[in-house]
Amino acid sequence: MSTGLDRLASGEHEALAGLKIALLCNHTAVTSTGRHAVEVLREVPGLEIVRLLGPEHGVWSTHQDMEAVDSAGTDAVFGLPEVSLYGHDRESLAPALSALEGIDAVVYDIQDIGTRFYTYAATLAFVMEVAEQRGIPVIVLDRPNPIGRSVEGPLLRPGFESFCGIEPGLPVRHGLTVGELGRWYGERRAPDCDLRIVGAGATDRAPWVPPSPNMPTIETAVVYPGMCLLEGTGLSEGRGTTTPFLIFGAPKIDAQALVDDLRSREIPGVHFVPRVFRPEFQKHAGAICGGAYMEIVDPAAFRALDLGVHVIDACHRVAPHAFSWRVDAYEFVTDVPAIDLLWGSTELRQTIDSRGDVGPLLERAAQEAASFRP
């Protein structure tokens, strides 16, 4: 058994018998044999699924990042009422009190990827806050963290909270399962929420289902803690290609010059290859971009956060004419630059703009990661 859902499927469902529940899930809520949580929960004696709650991207991950998902009314597969928790404004990110009416508990089952930016656990935290108000428990069917237990900083500073980092003190890569992260959030945001965790088994293996439209492989998830920083820039992070976060660049970048710079940095665990590509959607859609493709060759030596910082710094130095910071709204925040929200402070942006040495910045990030005590 490798997931909390697998434990339910094996018959360990006494804690849920007879309950009316809202199920917060997406398409990743499957057992090791591919059975969806709805199928499994419908076999629990007396349990009734009253409605589905959907996170960013929707219950079936049909929408792109930061694309509003309207409540569909009735789920097309299971015929259950569906409520979206990612709509057109910041207020839509937490459920209305009415979304938890007529239920005895909320059950959560979504694959996380161990990174502060990834919004599914933030949705769990917001649901816990509302469940605390209504006096109902939240039951997390836990899953292993697919990128492992390593921690990478920096910690999120107060004043830089957003949906991609809702609580100060959390590092970029936290090393927790979603159940453990839910407990960490709960202690700070919903201390009276009755959080119950159905733990994953002893194995670190779990079924891999691409958890969002631009997270197709485990390798993508491994680089994401660093390469997601490119969302705070005008550089393409590879959305609109078949290898998002593994390919990056922008129009008018000299691919070979960029790769030469990156290779000179001797970043552990990764090789770079010059690449010319054309995104089909999002940044630079339809435009020819120069950039690079990366291959992880030594996962044990690789550090995603260091990679992301070096990629941004290299692009800024090699092609300042092609580099910019993102200025439009990011996760409904308009008054703080996206890169500051992602990094958790102004330090990365200020270091890059001043052409400072990123080494001390990364050393401080490593020190903060080492200080993290969940």
Secondary structure per residue as TSV (DSSP state, phi and psi in degrees):
chain	resnum	aa	ss	phi	psi
A	1	M	-	360.0	131.6
A	2	S	-	-122.2	-9.4
A	3	T	S	-137.5	162.3
A	4	G	H	-59.3	-36.5
A	5	L	H	-65.6	-37.7
A	6	D	H	-59.7	-37.5
A	7	R	H	-64.6	-40.2
A	8	L	H	-63.6	-42.8
A	9	A	H	-63.3	-26.2
A	10	S	T	-82.9	-4.5
A	11	G	T	113.8	-0.3
A	12	E	-	-86.8	68.2
A	13	H	-	-124.9	23.6
A	14	E	G	-61.0	-35.1
A	15	A	G	-69.0	-15.1
A	16	L	G	-108.7	-10.5
A	17	A	T	-58.8	131.6
A	18	G	T	82.1	3.0
A	19	L	-	-90.1	150.1
A	20	K	E	-97.4	125.4
A	21	I	E	-129.0	157.2
A	22	A	E	-104.7	132.2
A	23	L	E	-104.7	113.2
A	24	L	E	-91.1	109.6
A	25	C	E	-155.2	172.3
A	26	N	-	-142.3	-162.0
A	27	H	T	-68.4	-11.7
A	28	T	T	-80.8	-6.9
A	29	A	-	-77.6	72.4
A	30	V	B	-131.9	155.0
A	31	T	-	-78.5	177.0
A	32	S	T	-65.8	-15.4
A	33	T	T	-104.4	8.1
A	34	G	S	91.3	8.7
A	35	R	-	-83.3	132.9
A	36	H	B	-74.2	153.4
A	37	A	H	-56.7	-36.2
A	38	V	H	-60.6	-43.5
A	39	E	H	-60.3	-45.0
A	40	V	H	-66.8	-46.4
A	41	L	H	-67.7	-29.8
A	42	R	T	-67.2	-12.5
A	43	E	T	-92.9	-6.7
A	44	V	S	-75.3	126.5
A	45	P	T	-54.7	124.8
A	46	G	T	75.6	-4.9
A	47	L	-	-77.0	138.3
A	48	E	E	-124.8	125.2
A	49	I	E	-86.7	110.6
A	50	V	E	-80.1	-40.8
A	51	R	E	-159.5	161.4
A	52	L	E	-102.2	141.5
A	53	L	E	-112.9	130.0
A	54	G	E	-110.5	136.9
A	55	P	-	-85.2	-167.5
A	56	E	T	-52.5	144.3
A	57	H	T	81.3	-17.2
A	58	G	T	95.3	168.1
A	59	V	T	-59.7	-31.4
A	60	W	T	-113.6	16.4
A	61	S	T	54.3	46.5
A	62	T	-	-90.8	-10.7
A	63	H	S	-114.4	150.6
A	64	Q	-	-75.8	173.1
A	65	D	T	-61.7	139.9
A	66	M	T	59.5	21.3
A	67	E	-	-97.7	124.0
A	68	A	-	-61.0	138.2
A	69	V	-	-113.8	114.5
A	70	D	-	-78.3	147.0
A	71	S	-	-61.4	126.5
A	72	A	-	-82.2	-8.9
A	73	G	E	89.7	-76.3
A	74	T	E	-129.9	131.8
A	75	D	-	-64.6	135.2
A	76	A	T	-71.6	-21.8
A	77	V	T	-95.5	-49.1
A	78	F	T	-105.0	-4.1
A	79	G	-	70.3	24.0
A	80	L	-	-100.9	148.4
A	81	P	E	-59.2	143.2
A	82	E	E	-129.1	134.2
A	83	V	E	-123.1	126.4
A	84	S	E	-84.8	136.8
A	85	L	S	-111.0	28.4
A	86	Y	-	-148.8	92.1
A	87	G	-	-109.8	-137.0
A	88	H	S	-97.3	-3.1
A	89	D	S	-151.4	172.4
A	90	R	G	-63.3	-33.1
A	91	E	G	-65.8	-24.1
A	92	S	G	-73.2	-10.3
A	93	L	G	-76.6	-18.7
A	94	A	S	-111.1	144.2
A	95	P	-	-69.8	143.3
A	96	A	-	-66.0	154.9
A	97	L	G	-54.8	-33.1
A	98	S	G	-65.6	-24.3
A	99	A	G	-67.7	-19.7
A	100	L	G	-109.6	15.1
A	101	E	T	-73.6	146.3
A	102	G	T	72.2	21.1
A	103	I	-	-128.5	159.1
A	104	D	S	-99.9	-18.0
A	105	A	E	-166.5	156.8
A	106	V	E	-104.6	131.9
A	107	V	E	-110.1	132.0
A	108	Y	E	-115.7	128.5
A	109	D	E	-148.9	97.9
A	110	I	-	-143.6	137.6
A	111	Q	-	-74.0	121.6
A	112	D	-	-94.0	169.8
A	113	I	-	-127.6	22.8
A	114	G	S	74.1	24.1
A	115	T	B	-129.9	136.9
A	116	R	T	-55.0	-37.0
A	117	F	T	-66.5	-27.4
A	118	Y	-	-70.0	125.6
A	119	T	T	-86.9	-7.5
A	120	Y	H	-62.7	-39.8
A	121	A	H	-70.7	-30.2
A	122	A	H	-63.0	-40.0
A	123	T	H	-61.2	-42.1
A	124	L	H	-57.4	-44.8
A	125	A	H	-62.2	-42.7
A	126	F	H	-65.2	-38.0
A	127	V	H	-65.6	-39.1
A	128	M	H	-61.1	-38.6
A	129	E	H	-63.3	-42.6
A	130	V	H	-72.8	-38.1
A	131	A	H	-62.3	-36.1
A	132	E	H	-60.2	-43.2
A	133	Q	H	-62.9	-37.2
A	134	R	H	-86.7	-9.2
A	135	G	T	73.3	31.8
A	136	I	-	-118.9	149.9
A	137	P	-	-77.1	158.5
A	138	V	E	-116.8	125.5
A	139	I	E	-112.9	116.0
A	140	V	E	-98.1	123.1
A	141	L	E	-88.1	102.1
A	142	D	-	-77.7	158.9
A	143	R	-	-139.3	149.4
A	144	P	-	-60.0	150.0
A	145	N	-	-75.8	115.1
A	146	P	T	-69.1	-18.4
A	147	I	T	-103.6	9.0
A	148	G	-	91.4	-171.9
A	149	R	S	-96.1	-2.1
A	150	S	-	-64.3	150.9
A	151	V	-	-119.4	135.0
A	152	E	E	-131.0	134.2
A	153	G	E	-83.5	-169.7
A	154	P	E	-86.3	175.5
A	155	L	E	-82.8	145.9
A	156	L	-	-69.5	128.7
A	157	R	-	-87.4	149.8
A	158	P	T	-57.8	141.8
A	159	G	T	95.8	-6.0
A	160	F	-	-121.2	26.5
A	161	E	-	-74.1	145.2
A	162	S	B	-161.6	-175.2
A	163	F	T	-67.6	-18.0
A	164	C	T	-97.3	18.0
A	165	G	B	175.8	87.3
A	166	I	-	-89.2	-16.1
A	167	E	S	-136.2	123.3
A	168	P	T	-57.7	149.4
A	169	G	T	99.8	-5.7
A	170	L	-	-95.6	130.7
A	171	P	E	-75.4	168.5
A	172	V	E	-61.1	-50.8
A	173	R	E	-110.2	113.8
A	174	H	-	-98.6	-16.4
A	175	G	-	73.3	11.7
A	176	L	-	-103.6	156.6
A	177	T	-	-76.8	166.5
A	178	V	H	-66.1	-31.5
A	179	G	H	-65.6	-43.4
A	180	E	H	-65.0	-39.8
A	181	L	H	-66.8	-38.1
A	182	G	H	-59.3	-40.2
A	183	R	H	-65.8	-40.3
A	184	W	H	-62.4	-45.9
A	185	Y	H	-62.0	-43.5
A	186	G	H	-60.5	-40.4
A	187	E	H	-60.3	-28.5
A	188	R	H	-100.8	-26.6
A	189	R	H	-120.7	-26.2
A	190	A	-	-145.7	64.1
A	191	P	T	-63.0	-20.7
A	192	D	T	-100.2	6.6
A	193	C	S	-72.7	134.7
A	194	D	-	-83.3	89.0
A	195	L	E	-94.0	125.5
A	196	R	E	-122.0	134.1
A	197	I	E	-119.1	122.4
A	198	V	E	-91.9	102.3
A	199	G	-	-69.7	154.6
A	200	A	-	-73.5	162.2
A	201	G	-	-71.9	-177.1
A	202	A	S	-68.3	-25.1
A	203	T	-	-71.8	150.8
A	204	D	S	-92.0	3.5
A	205	R	-	-91.6	146.1
A	206	A	-	-150.3	156.8
A	207	P	-	-62.0	133.8
A	208	W	-	-96.3	116.4
A	209	V	-	-121.0	124.0
A	210	P	-	-50.3	114.6
A	211	P	-	-79.9	-11.8
A	212	S	S	-155.6	165.6
A	213	P	T	-58.7	-26.5
A	214	N	T	-114.8	31.2
A	215	M	-	-130.0	63.8
A	216	P	-	-75.4	-25.3
A	217	T	S	-137.9	163.7
A	218	I	H	-59.4	-38.7
A	219	E	H	-60.7	-37.9
A	220	T	H	-61.1	-44.6
A	221	A	H	-62.6	-35.9
A	222	V	H	-65.1	-39.1
A	223	V	H	-85.1	-16.1
A	224	Y	H	-57.2	-39.2
A	225	P	H	-56.6	-26.8
A	226	G	H	-100.9	-41.6
A	227	M	H	-74.9	-18.7
A	228	C	G	-64.9	-20.3
A	229	L	G	-58.7	-25.8
A	230	L	G	-64.9	-18.4
A	231	E	G	-62.8	-23.2
A	232	G	G	-85.4	8.7
A	233	T	B	-125.2	178.3
A	234	G	S	-87.1	2.1
A	235	L	S	-75.0	145.8
A	236	S	B	-74.3	129.0
A	237	E	-	-94.0	16.0
A	238	G	S	93.4	-0.4
A	239	R	T	-62.9	142.0
A	240	G	T	90.9	2.5
A	241	T	S	-122.0	176.1
A	242	T	S	-85.1	-3.2
A	243	T	S	-131.0	60.0
A	244	P	B	-59.1	144.2
A	245	F	T	70.1	-11.6
A	246	L	T	-99.2	-14.0
A	247	I	E	-125.3	146.0
A	248	F	E	-158.0	158.2
A	249	G	E	157.6	-163.2
A	250	A	E	-165.9	162.6
A	251	P	T	-58.4	145.9
A	252	K	T	70.1	18.0
A	253	I	-	-95.3	133.5
A	254	D	-	-79.3	107.9
A	255	A	H	-60.2	-41.7
A	256	Q	H	-69.2	-40.5
A	257	A	H	-63.4	-39.0
A	258	L	H	-64.4	-46.3
A	259	V	H	-64.6	-39.5
A	260	D	H	-59.0	-43.4
A	261	D	H	-62.7	-47.0
A	262	L	H	-64.5	-40.8
A	263	R	H	-64.0	-34.7
A	264	S	H	-66.2	-19.4
A	265	R	T	-81.4	-13.2
A	266	E	T	52.3	52.6
A	267	I	-	-71.1	123.1
A	268	P	T	-63.5	140.0
A	269	G	T	83.4	5.5
A	270	V	E	-141.3	142.5
A	271	H	E	-112.6	149.1
A	272	F	E	-118.9	141.8
A	273	V	E	-128.4	132.0
A	274	P	E	-60.4	143.2
A	275	R	E	-149.1	139.7
A	276	V	E	-113.6	131.0
A	277	F	E	-146.8	167.4
A	278	R	-	-135.2	106.4
A	279	P	-	-63.9	142.4
A	280	E	S	-89.1	-17.8
A	281	F	S	-155.2	171.3
A	282	Q	S	62.3	-144.6
A	283	K	T	-55.6	132.4
A	284	H	T	57.9	33.3
A	285	A	T	-56.3	127.4
A	286	G	T	82.0	-5.5
A	287	A	S	-96.2	148.2
A	288	I	-	-79.0	124.8
A	289	C	E	-116.1	139.8
A	290	G	E	-96.1	142.8
A	291	G	E	-178.4	-142.9
A	292	A	E	-149.1	157.2
A	293	Y	E	-116.2	142.2
A	294	M	E	-116.4	149.6
A	295	E	E	-127.7	125.2
A	296	I	E	-81.5	117.4
A	297	V	-	-109.4	-16.1
A	298	D	-	-145.0	86.8
A	299	P	T	-58.3	-30.5
A	300	A	T	-68.0	-32.4
A	301	A	T	-91.0	-16.8
A	302	F	-	-75.5	138.4
A	303	R	-	-129.7	114.1
A	304	A	H	-63.5	-41.2
A	305	L	H	-64.3	-43.3
A	306	D	H	-58.7	-42.7
A	307	L	H	-58.5	-51.2
A	308	G	H	-58.7	-41.6
A	309	V	H	-66.0	-43.5
A	310	H	H	-65.8	-36.8
A	311	V	H	-62.9	-46.8
A	312	I	H	-62.6	-44.5
A	313	D	H	-63.3	-42.1
A	314	A	H	-64.7	-43.7
A	315	C	H	-62.4	-41.1
A	316	H	H	-64.0	-38.1
A	317	R	H	-79.9	-40.4
A	318	V	H	-76.8	-36.3
A	319	A	-	-138.1	64.9
A	320	P	G	-59.9	-27.8
A	321	H	G	-67.7	-21.6
A	322	A	G	-104.2	1.6
A	323	F	-	-104.3	142.6
A	324	S	-	-156.8	160.5
A	325	W	B	-92.3	147.1
A	326	R	-	-66.7	133.9
A	327	V	-	-117.8	-12.4
A	328	D	S	-83.6	172.9
A	329	A	-	-57.5	143.8
A	330	Y	B	-131.8	116.6
A	331	E	T	48.8	47.2
A	332	F	T	71.2	8.7
A	333	V	B	-101.7	127.8
A	334	T	-	-115.6	-13.1
A	335	D	S	-106.5	4.4
A	336	V	S	-132.2	130.6
A	337	P	-	-57.4	143.0
A	338	A	H	-56.4	-39.4
A	339	I	H	-65.2	-32.5
A	340	D	H	-70.1	-36.9
A	341	L	H	-63.8	-41.4
A	342	L	H	-70.4	-46.9
A	343	W	H	-72.4	-32.5
A	344	G	T	99.4	4.9
A	345	S	S	-169.4	-176.8
A	346	T	S	-86.5	-3.8
A	347	E	H	-61.9	-42.9
A	348	L	H	-65.3	-48.6
A	349	R	H	-60.6	-44.3
A	350	Q	H	-67.1	-36.4
A	351	T	H	-65.6	-44.6
A	352	I	H	-66.0	-45.9
A	353	D	H	-61.8	-33.6
A	354	S	T	-88.3	2.1
A	355	R	T	55.5	36.8
A	356	G	-	-78.0	169.0
A	357	D	-	-73.7	124.6
A	358	V	H	-79.5	-10.3
A	359	G	H	-56.5	-53.5
A	360	P	H	-60.3	-35.5
A	361	L	H	-59.8	-46.0
A	362	L	H	-69.7	-32.5
A	363	E	H	-64.5	-42.4
A	364	R	H	-64.7	-40.1
A	365	A	H	-61.3	-41.1
A	366	A	H	-65.2	-39.0
A	367	Q	H	-64.4	-40.3
A	368	E	H	-67.0	-39.0
A	369	A	H	-60.4	-42.5
A	370	A	H	-65.7	-24.5
A	371	S	H	-83.7	-9.4
A	372	F	-	-69.4	123.8
A	373	R	-	-126.3	94.5
A	374	P	-	-68.5	360.0
